[in-house]
Amino acid sequence: MSTILVTGGCGFIGSCFIRQLFQKGGDPNVNVINIDKLTYAGHEENLPEAIRCDPRYRWHRTCITNRRAIAEILSESQPDAIVHFAAESHVDRSISSADPFVSSNVVGTVTLLDESLAMIRARAMQSDFRFIHISTDEVYGSLGKDGCFTESSPQRPSSPYAASKAAAEMFVRAYQTTHSLPTIITHCSNNYGPYQHSEKLIPLMILRAAGGQPMPVYNDGSNIRNWLHVTDHCDAIARVLQRGRAGQTYHIGGHAERTNIDVVQSIADAVDERLGRPTGSSRRLIEFVDDRPGHDYRYALDSSKTEAELNWRPAVSFESGLMETIDWYLAADDWITATASNVHHG
Ligand code: NAD
């Protein structure tokens, strides 16, 4: 048996990663330990009951800054790998208040690194332990119309969220260099798909269009994001876990650059079609609002290293993934009611 410890496994991406570990054809010899304190963004419902009741799954409702609890969980479970997703993840919230971002994203990461080091130092036998740190393209700052970031691009975070992720990443690198803790860093582009908290662009726009409410778009909507379906992201992380090399950084980017206004208009039209409304009804709900301070214009990742070394390519096209995501949200009343409180719109 091997044991994978996932942090943030009740969030959007972490829960997808766990669902994929347990899906049909998954490895029956894997135990999963999930550490998630359930912030406003974490929901137990993101994992089906079949997983929550599976004897190979265990959840600790614990903050990653709780050093004693983390030490105990690591000592008891002796994971072969940690896949670290837990973080405060919403840029607009980091602009309102950076404190929780410093605590969870920086202090929480350092706590996990320290306790991982203590755990492997206490092991009698050499082990192939890996600490996989999930980071973001946002640490690099903004691009102009052309070019893309490589794994060696300088980091120039614009938002407090991106700064906290960059700081965490510097600690991960330092623990690899100073203490030889075997770490791997991944950077991904914007994820979308089912179970994403409804404050994020795609779910927010679907729910606003469906409810006939204003659809707020920053500035003129010309900012560009590169969209990656969450299942493709988690497939890449599984490959990093199996075959990634310690000390390396891997980019996981989608092949779908779209302006925000293109995405929002596609959602508006698709919702109209699905709800049997005249074409153009939802487009009238789009409202251009003051730009987000420090709003990065464009992100794009060069993922050729990951594609070549780990034989990974995104499998879901943005068009089909977006339509499937819209259908999921339009049919997810129970999940939305259970999770929609405390939405932050900037
Ligand atoms: P999310 O906000 O949906 O989920 C975060 C999860 O972490 C929640 O379940 C929350 O309860 C948990 N958590 C937060 N702070 C915690 C703490 N101190 N202790 C224990 N649990 C805590 O986030 P997500 O979109 O799933 O993102 C996961 C990771 O991927 C993050 O590290 C994020 O920076 C990174 N990332 C996300 C995207 C994206 O598009 N969503 C893109 C690039 C990178």
Residues whose N, C-alpha, C, O or C-beta is under 5 A from the ligand:
A	BS01	NAD	G8 C10 G11 F12 I13 G14 I35 D36 K37 L38 T39 A41 G42 H43 T62 C63 I64 T65 H84 F85 A86 A87 E88 S89 S104 G108 I134 S135 T136 D137 C188 S189 N190 N191
